[in-house]
Amino acid sequence: MRNRVGVGHALIDDCSFAQACESIVAHARSGGRPAFVTTANAQHIVLLESDKRLREIYERADLIVPDGYSLLLAARFSGRSLSERVTGVDMFQSLCGLAAKTGLHVFLLGGRPNAANLAAEVLKGRWPALRVSTYCPPVGFDKNAKGLEDTARAIRAAKPDMLFVALGAPKQEYWIHDHGMHLSVPVLMGVGGTFEMVAGIVGRAPLWMQRTGLEWFYRLCLEPRRMWRRYLLGNLVFGTIVVRQRVRRMLIETFLSYVRDHRFAAELHEPEVAARLKRFASQEADDSEPTDAFAS
């Protein structure tokens, strides 16, 4: 059973980078039912607050890894623990390397015009044996039947084992849930702006900034007009979510300590109260029980 840590509305899987990659490749090689992997970060946690549709999609995800360093800090602040940061761009490249070694076929969908093709060239340069297909749908393809069908046709023709979707959040999550999961691809993963980074279109922060959680500041400096709202306002909202969750956990823990200390007597045995406590305990158990394709 995997441990999962709640950050906002997301239950993050506590797994190492190696464990995540091994599980994904094993599932892809087995040709199992379509499984959805998402790389959670602070932006996702903020979106989940107001986006009920995205929350439902997150609840159905098979593997949710902590892409952002801020999620590790949030877990620690609440007295929980996440083993390590599992970055989407690094996991994407590692999975492509493992795909080349095991003969798996990968498909790159989306990104800026030509970004997927350039990323594929870089990957092929590293691993010549890699089987890779790409498709960049036109802007707004997801709003009309022809665009959706053309995209589905390209993927079905390639018959990939792993499909990487770079449409940005939450658009990529919507498409994966509504359409991608019906294409018989064993593994689907949202990767945001990964193709641009791998292709060298967008620079990545120096290693020391990645390790100290300052990659967001580097991206803000590179694209201030595009990123200021996401990082400056978004980080404030994320901090509020984390603090509020900590307070809520403290209240729950205080209540449970009273119950365990037998400070309540007959009232706990009243049918209505007992039923509510039973439902609460059952829901807590369901939250920690993985029911996905990567369950172990």
Phi, psi and chi 1 to 4 in degrees:
 res  aa     phi    psi   chi1   chi2   chi3   chi4
   1 MET       -  129.6 -179.4 -171.4  -61.1      -
   2 ARG   -83.5  147.2  -70.2 -160.1  -48.2  -86.9
   3 ASN   -84.6  138.3  179.0   43.9      -      -
   4 ARG  -125.0  140.4  -76.4  177.8  160.9  176.4
   5 VAL  -118.3  128.7  175.6      -      -      -
   6 GLY   -81.4  125.1      -      -      -      -
   7 VAL  -129.1  111.8  179.6      -      -      -
   8 GLY    60.3 -129.7      -      -      -      -
   9 HIS   -91.4    3.1  -75.3  -80.1      -      -
  10 ALA  -103.7  140.3      -      -      -      -
  11 LEU  -101.9  108.4  -80.2  172.4      -      -
  12 ILE   -91.0  132.2  -47.0  -62.8      -      -
  13 ASP   -75.0  129.2  -73.0  -73.2      -      -
  14 ASP   -88.3   89.9 -178.6   19.8      -      -
  15 CYS  -139.4  157.0   58.6      -      -      -
  16 SER   -81.8  167.6   69.1      -      -      -
  17 PHE   -59.1  -46.0 -176.9   91.9      -      -
  18 ALA   -64.2  -42.2      -      -      -      -
  19 GLN   -62.1  -42.8  -71.9  171.2  -25.1      -
  20 ALA   -62.0  -47.7      -      -      -      -
  21 CYS   -64.5  -42.3  -69.7      -      -      -
  22 GLU   -63.1  -42.6  -71.5  170.1    6.4      -
  23 SER   -64.7  -42.1  -64.0      -      -      -
  24 ILE   -65.1  -47.2  -68.7  169.3      -      -
  25 VAL   -65.0  -39.8  169.8      -      -      -
  26 ALA   -61.4  -41.6      -      -      -      -
  27 HIS   -67.9  -40.7 -174.8   75.1      -      -
  28 ALA   -62.6  -41.1      -      -      -      -
  29 ARG   -69.6  -29.5  -65.0 -174.6   69.5 -174.8
  30 SER   -76.5  -16.2   72.0      -      -      -
  31 GLY    65.7   31.4      -      -      -      -
  32 GLY   -70.0 -176.9      -      -      -      -
  33 ARG   -60.7  153.2   69.6  166.9  179.5   81.3
  34 PRO   -54.0  129.3  -28.2   36.8      -      -
  35 ALA  -123.0  141.0      -      -      -      -
  36 PHE  -109.2  124.3  169.6   35.6      -      -
  37 VAL  -111.8  133.9  179.9      -      -      -
  38 THR  -129.8  145.6 -174.2      -      -      -
  39 THR  -106.3  101.6   54.9      -      -      -
  40 ALA   -78.4  141.7      -      -      -      -
  41 ASN  -143.1 -177.5   54.8   33.0      -      -
  42 ALA   -60.5  -37.3      -      -      -      -
  43 GLN   -60.5  -43.2  179.9 -157.7   16.9      -
  44 HIS   -62.1  -43.0  -72.6 -154.8      -      -
  45 ILE   -61.4  -38.9  -58.1  -56.4      -      -
  46 VAL   -67.1  -44.7  171.6      -      -      -
  47 LEU   -61.0  -37.3  -71.3  172.3      -      -
  48 LEU   -64.0  -24.2  -72.5  167.0      -      -
  49 GLU   -61.5  -38.6  -77.2  -65.9  -65.9      -
  50 SER  -114.1  -10.7   57.2      -      -      -
  51 ASP  -103.3   93.6 -166.9  -30.3      -      -
  52 LYS   -63.2  -37.4 -176.4  178.0  179.3 -178.9
  53 ARG   -61.7  -42.7 -178.7 -177.3  175.8 -168.6
  54 LEU   -66.8  -35.8 -174.1   60.0      -      -
  55 ARG   -61.4  -42.7  -73.6 -156.4  -61.6  -90.3
  56 GLU   -63.9  -36.9  -67.1  172.0   -9.9      -
  57 ILE   -67.2  -43.1  -68.0  171.1      -      -
  58 TYR   -60.3  -37.8 -109.4   73.6      -      -
  59 GLU   -65.1  -24.2  -71.4  169.6    2.7      -
  60 ARG   -96.5   -5.3  -66.5 -178.7  174.0   92.0
  61 ALA   -64.4  144.5      -      -      -      -
  62 ASP   -86.7  -28.6  -63.4  -78.3      -      -
  63 LEU  -149.1  126.2 -178.0   65.9      -      -
  64 ILE  -123.3  112.4  -56.0  174.2      -      -
  65 VAL  -105.6  152.1  -62.7      -      -      -
  66 PRO   -82.6   95.0   29.9  -33.5      -      -
  67 ASP   -72.5  -43.2 -173.2  -22.2      -      -
  68 GLY   -86.2  138.8      -      -      -      -
  69 TYR   -61.8  -28.8 -173.7   73.4      -      -
  70 SER   -61.6  -27.4   55.2      -      -      -
  71 LEU   -69.9  -35.0  -89.1   65.0      -      -
  72 LEU   -65.5  -40.8  -86.2   64.3      -      -
  73 LEU   -66.3  -39.4  -65.1  178.0      -      -
  74 ALA   -63.8  -42.6      -      -      -      -
  75 ALA   -62.8  -44.1      -      -      -      -
  76 ARG   -64.2  -39.0 -169.4 -179.4  -54.1  165.9
  77 PHE   -62.1  -32.0  179.2   72.2      -      -
  78 SER   -92.5    9.4  -68.4      -      -      -
  79 GLY    81.2   15.0      -      -      -      -
  80 ARG  -107.1 -173.9  -90.4   61.2  171.6  174.5
  81 SER  -149.8  134.2  167.3      -      -      -
  82 LEU  -119.3  130.1  -72.3  168.5      -      -
  83 SER   -57.0  -50.6  -59.1      -      -      -
  84 GLU  -162.2  164.2   61.7 -179.4  -86.0      -
  85 ARG   -77.1  134.0 -176.4 -175.7  177.1 -163.1
  86 VAL  -118.1   90.4 -176.8      -      -      -
  87 THR   -74.8  138.7   58.4      -      -      -
  88 GLY   -62.6  -42.4      -      -      -      -
  89 VAL   -66.2  -37.9   62.0      -      -      -
  90 ASP   -72.1  -39.2  -68.2  -31.1      -      -
  91 MET   -67.2  -38.5 -171.8  159.9   67.7      -
  92 PHE   -57.4  -48.2  163.9   72.9      -      -
  93 GLN   -67.6  -39.5  -65.9  176.5   90.9      -
  94 SER   -64.6  -40.7  179.3      -      -      -
  95 LEU   -65.6  -36.6  -70.6  172.2      -      -
  96 CYS   -66.3  -38.8  -73.3      -      -      -
  97 GLY   -63.8  -42.7      -      -      -      -
  98 LEU   -67.9  -34.1  -68.4  169.4      -      -
  99 ALA   -63.3  -40.6      -      -      -      -
 100 ALA   -62.8  -37.6      -      -      -      -
 101 LYS   -74.0  -30.0  -67.0  178.1 -178.4  178.5
 102 THR  -104.9    1.2   54.5      -      -      -
 103 GLY    79.0   18.5      -      -      -      -
 104 LEU   -81.2  151.8  -65.0  174.4      -      -
 105 HIS  -104.5  126.7 -174.5  177.1      -      -
 106 VAL  -110.7  152.6  -57.4      -      -      -
 107 PHE  -129.6  129.6 -165.1  104.9      -      -
 108 LEU  -106.3  115.2  -80.3   52.7      -      -
 109 LEU  -115.9  127.0  172.9   66.4      -      -
 110 GLY    97.2 -151.3      -      -      -      -
 111 GLY    83.7  176.6      -      -      -      -
 112 ARG   -66.9  159.6  -60.9 -178.9 -171.0 -179.8
 113 PRO   -50.8  126.4  -29.3   36.7      -      -
 114 ASN    74.8   -4.1 -152.8   38.8      -      -
 115 ALA   -64.4  -41.4      -      -      -      -
 116 ALA   -63.8  -41.0      -      -      -      -
 117 ASN   -64.0  -44.0  -68.0  -29.3      -      -
 118 LEU   -65.6  -40.9  -68.5  173.8      -      -
 119 ALA   -63.1  -40.3      -      -      -      -
 120 ALA   -61.8  -39.6      -      -      -      -
 121 GLU   -63.3  -42.4  -69.7  177.2    8.5      -
 122 VAL   -62.0  -45.4  171.4      -      -      -
 123 LEU   -65.1  -40.9  -64.6  169.5      -      -
 124 LYS   -65.5  -31.5  -71.8  -77.9  -72.6 -176.6
 125 GLY   -65.6  -34.6      -      -      -      -
 126 ARG   -79.7  -41.9  -64.5  178.3 -168.7  169.6
 127 TRP  -129.5   87.5  -57.8  -71.7      -      -
 128 PRO   -57.0  -25.2  -26.2   36.0      -      -
 129 ALA   -80.2   -5.3      -      -      -      -
 130 LEU   -65.7  129.8  178.3   64.7      -      -
 131 ARG   -94.3  113.0  -62.2  163.4   57.1 -152.0
 132 VAL  -137.6  137.3   54.8      -      -      -
 133 SER  -123.1  153.8  -59.6      -      -      -
 134 THR  -135.4  155.8   67.3      -      -      -
 135 TYR  -158.1  126.4 -177.7   70.7      -      -
 136 CYS  -112.4   99.8 -176.7      -      -      -
 137 PRO   -70.3  154.9   27.2  -34.2      -      -
 138 PRO   -67.5  156.9   24.8  -34.2      -      -
 139 VAL   -57.9  132.5  175.4      -      -      -
 140 GLY    82.2   11.5      -      -      -      -
 141 PHE   -59.2  -30.4   81.5   99.4      -      -
 142 ASP   -77.3   -2.7   54.6  -39.3      -      -
 143 LYS   -99.5   -3.7  -57.0  -62.6 -176.8 -176.7
 144 ASN  -139.3  152.6   62.1   83.3      -      -
 145 ALA   -62.1  -39.2      -      -      -      -
 146 LYS   -64.9  -43.9 -175.0  179.5 -175.2  -58.1
 147 GLY   -61.5  -42.7      -      -      -      -
 148 LEU   -65.8  -42.3  -70.1  169.5      -      -
 149 GLU   -69.3  -40.7 -178.6   52.5   36.6      -
 150 ASP   -60.3  -41.2  -72.1  -13.5      -      -
 151 THR   -65.8  -46.7  -58.1      -      -      -
 152 ALA   -61.9  -38.9      -      -      -      -
 153 ARG   -63.9  -42.0 -172.2 -177.8  -59.9  111.9
 154 ALA   -63.1  -39.1      -      -      -      -
 155 ILE   -72.3  -43.7  -64.1  167.8      -      -
 156 ARG   -61.3  -38.6  -69.7 -165.7 -171.4  100.2
 157 ALA   -64.7  -35.8      -      -      -      -
 158 ALA   -78.5  -28.5      -      -      -      -
 159 LYS    51.5   56.9  -62.8 -179.5 -179.7  178.6
 160 PRO   -75.1  162.4   30.9  -36.2      -      -
 161 ASP   -94.8  -28.0  -58.6  -67.0      -      -
 162 MET  -136.0  131.0  -68.6 -170.5  -76.1      -
 163 LEU  -117.3  117.9  172.2   58.1      -      -
 164 PHE  -103.2  122.9  -61.5  102.5      -      -
 165 VAL  -112.3  117.1 -175.0      -      -      -
 166 ALA  -115.2   74.3      -      -      -      -
 167 LEU  -113.4   -1.6  -58.4  175.5      -      -
 168 GLY    82.9  151.7      -      -      -      -
 169 ALA   -87.6  141.3      -      -      -      -
 170 PRO   -94.7    8.1   35.3  -35.1      -      -
 171 LYS   -58.3  -41.8 -176.5  176.6  177.8  179.7
 172 GLN   -67.5  -36.1   62.7 -165.2   18.1      -
 173 GLU   -67.4  -40.7  -75.8   74.0   25.5      -
 174 TYR   -58.7  -49.2  -66.9  163.6      -      -
 175 TRP   -64.5  -43.4 -177.7   87.6      -      -
 176 ILE   -59.3  -47.6  -71.4  173.3      -      -
 177 HIS   -67.2  -45.2  178.4  -93.8      -      -
 178 ASP   -81.1  -29.6  -63.5  -17.2      -      -
 179 HIS  -129.0  -46.3  -54.3  -76.2      -      -
 180 GLY   -60.8  -36.5      -      -      -      -
 181 MET   -68.8   -8.3  -63.9  -65.1  -77.9      -
 182 HIS  -102.4   11.5  -55.2  -68.4      -      -
 183 LEU  -104.0    9.6  -62.9  175.7      -      -
 184 SER    60.9   33.2  -60.4      -      -      -
 185 VAL   -96.0  127.3 -179.4      -      -      -
 186 PRO   -59.3  -39.3  -27.4   36.5      -      -
 187 VAL  -132.0  129.3  173.9      -      -      -
 188 LEU  -124.7  135.8  -58.1   94.5      -      -
 189 MET  -142.8  129.4  176.6  176.4  162.7      -
 190 GLY   -81.6  130.5      -      -      -      -
 191 VAL  -126.8    7.1  -65.8      -      -      -
 192 GLY    55.8 -124.6      -      -      -      -
 193 GLY   -92.4   23.9      -      -      -      -
 194 THR   -61.3  -41.5  -69.7      -      -      -
 195 PHE   -59.7  -41.6  -60.4  164.3      -      -
 196 GLU   -63.0  -37.6  -73.5   80.9   -0.3      -
 197 MET   -69.3  -45.7  -69.4 -174.1 -177.0      -
 198 VAL   -64.5  -37.6  173.3      -      -      -
 199 ALA   -76.4  -13.1      -      -      -      -
 200 GLY    85.7    9.4      -      -      -      -
 201 ILE   -71.0  -39.9  -62.5  171.8      -      -
 202 VAL  -117.1  127.9  174.7      -      -      -
 203 GLY   -72.5  150.8      -      -      -      -
 204 ARG  -104.6  149.5 -164.8  172.2  179.4 -166.8
 205 ALA   -61.5  151.7      -      -      -      -
 206 PRO   -57.3  155.8  -23.3   33.2      -      -
 207 LEU   -57.1  -38.6 -166.0   57.1      -      -
 208 TRP   -65.8  -32.0   70.0  -91.5      -      -
 209 MET   -73.5  -36.0  -64.4 -172.3   83.8      -
 210 GLN   -62.5  -43.5  -63.6  177.3   38.2      -
 211 ARG   -72.6  -24.0  -70.1  176.0  174.4  172.7
 212 THR  -100.7    7.9   53.4      -      -      -
 213 GLY    76.6   23.0      -      -      -      -
 214 LEU  -107.3   14.9  -69.4  174.3      -      -
 215 GLU   -61.9  -33.3 -165.7  166.0    9.1      -
 216 TRP   -62.7  -37.1   65.9  -88.7      -      -
 217 PHE   -67.9  -36.9 -177.2   69.7      -      -
 218 TYR   -63.2  -45.1 -178.8   83.6      -      -
 219 ARG   -66.9  -35.5  -68.8 -160.0   65.3 -168.4
 220 LEU   -63.1  -40.0  176.2   61.8      -      -
 221 CYS   -68.6  -34.2  -68.1      -      -      -
 222 LEU   -71.5  -42.5  -78.7 -177.5      -      -
 223 GLU  -132.6   68.0  -58.1  178.2  -85.1      -
 224 PRO   -62.0  -40.7   20.9  -32.6      -      -
 225 ARG   -65.5  -35.7  -72.2 -172.3  177.4 -178.2
 226 ARG   -82.8  -30.5 -179.8  167.5  171.6 -102.3
 227 MET  -107.7   -8.8  -65.4  -64.8 -177.6      -
 228 TRP   -62.4  -39.9   74.0  -89.1      -      -
 229 ARG   -67.7  -42.7 -175.4 -179.8  -61.4  -85.6
 230 ARG   -62.9  -44.1  169.9  177.7  171.1  178.0
 231 TYR   -90.5  -41.8  -72.3  124.8      -      -
 232 LEU   -76.0  -55.5  -63.7 -176.5      -      -
 233 LEU   -72.1  -41.9  -62.5 -177.3      -      -
 234 GLY   -60.9  -40.3      -      -      -      -
 235 ASN   -66.2  -33.8  -74.6   -8.8      -      -
 236 LEU   -65.6  -44.0  -71.7  175.1      -      -
 237 VAL   -64.0  -42.6  176.0      -      -      -
 238 PHE   -59.5  -44.6  176.4   76.2      -      -
 239 GLY   -60.2  -40.2      -      -      -      -
 240 THR   -62.6  -41.2  -58.4      -      -      -
 241 ILE   -61.6  -44.9  -66.7  168.4      -      -
 242 VAL   -65.2  -44.9  172.2      -      -      -
 243 VAL   -64.2  -44.4  170.6      -      -      -
 244 ARG   -60.6  -39.9 -172.9  179.4   65.3 -149.0
 245 GLN   -66.6  -38.8 -174.1  170.5   44.0      -
 246 ARG   -61.8  -44.0  174.1   57.6  176.3  158.0
 247 VAL   -62.3  -43.3  171.4      -      -      -
 248 ARG   -61.9  -41.2 -172.2  165.5   60.8 -116.8
 249 ARG   -64.3  -39.3  -81.0 -167.0  171.7  122.7
 250 MET   -62.3  -40.8  -70.1  173.4   63.5      -
 251 LEU   -65.6  -42.1  -68.2  172.9      -      -
 252 ILE   -63.8  -44.3  -67.9  172.9      -      -
 253 GLU   -64.7  -36.9  -71.5  165.7    2.2      -
 254 THR   -64.9  -44.4  -59.7      -      -      -
 255 PHE   -60.7  -46.0  166.9   73.7      -      -
 256 LEU   -65.7  -33.0  -68.8  176.7      -      -
 257 SER   -66.2  -35.4   68.4      -      -      -
 258 TYR   -65.0  -42.6  -89.7   93.6      -      -
 259 VAL   -63.3  -45.2  172.5      -      -      -
 260 ARG   -67.3  -26.3  -64.6 -169.7 -170.4  102.0
 261 ASP   -85.9    7.4 -159.7   29.2      -      -
 262 HIS    58.1   34.3  -55.6  -68.4      -      -
 263 ARG   -78.8  -12.8  -60.6 -169.2 -175.8 -144.8
 264 PHE  -108.5  146.2  -62.1   95.6      -      -
 265 ALA  -120.3 -102.9      -      -      -      -
 266 ALA   -62.3  -31.3      -      -      -      -
 267 GLU   -63.3  -26.7   56.9  -93.3   36.2      -
 268 LEU   -70.2  -19.7  -73.7 -179.0      -      -
 269 HIS   -98.2    0.9  -59.7  -76.5      -      -
 270 GLU   -64.4  136.5  -66.6  173.7   -3.2      -
 271 PRO   -51.8  -44.6  -27.7   35.6      -      -
 272 GLU   -66.1  -44.4 -176.8  178.0   -9.8      -
 273 VAL   -66.4  -44.1  174.8      -      -      -
 274 ALA   -61.2  -39.4      -      -      -      -
 275 ALA   -65.2  -41.1      -      -      -      -
 276 ARG   -65.8  -41.6  -71.1 -178.8  178.0  178.8
 277 LEU   -64.0  -37.3  -72.1  173.8      -      -
 278 LYS   -66.0  -41.9 -174.7  176.4 -179.6  179.0
 279 ARG   -64.7  -39.8  -75.1 -162.8  -61.2  -89.2
 280 PHE   -62.3  -45.7  174.5   77.9      -      -
 281 ALA   -64.1  -38.4      -      -      -      -
 282 SER   -65.2  -41.8  175.3      -      -      -
 283 GLN   -65.5  -39.4 -176.0  175.1    1.2      -
 284 GLU   -61.3  -40.1  -71.2  -70.7  -61.3      -
 285 ALA   -66.7  -40.2      -      -      -      -
 286 ASP   -63.4  -37.3  -70.8  -17.0      -      -
 287 ASP   -64.1  -30.5  -74.4  -14.4      -      -
 288 SER   -96.1   -2.2   62.0      -      -      -
 289 GLU   -99.4  113.6 -173.1   74.7   27.4      -
 290 PRO   -70.5  134.1   24.0  -30.0      -      -
 291 THR  -128.0   36.8   56.9      -      -      -
 292 ASP  -115.5 -178.0   51.9   67.1      -      -
 293 ALA   -67.7  -21.1      -      -      -      -
 294 PHE  -101.2   10.6  -59.7  108.8      -      -
 295 ALA   -60.9  142.7      -      -      -      -
 296 SER  -140.4      -   58.8      -      -      -
